[in-house]
Amino acid sequence: MINEIKLKNREAKKEPSREPYAQNPLYQKNVCVGCELCNREHPGRNKNFRTLWKLYMHYKTHHNLEINSHKDDIVKLADFIHRGVLL
């Protein structure tokens, strides 16, 4: 009984995941982020996204080769949102 309560308390205090998935609240928060690859290729036509999830899906569908290198950057942005650096 006591072990079950301790386990529930640990799970409640658990940090939210920084990994991208559609229901992650860190990735659904409204922030304006842009695609640096599209902005470099087509100056003057900025690709901006309201959420990190939309940016992640854009990288995954339009820049398939670069997604691995940019996924770390997106996860860092989610970490900044969690810490309160980006509001």
Summary of the structure (lengths in Angstrom):
residues: 87
radius of gyration: 16.5
end to end distance: 40.3
largest distance: 62.1
contacts: 202
relative contact order: 0.16
helix: 60%
strand: 5%
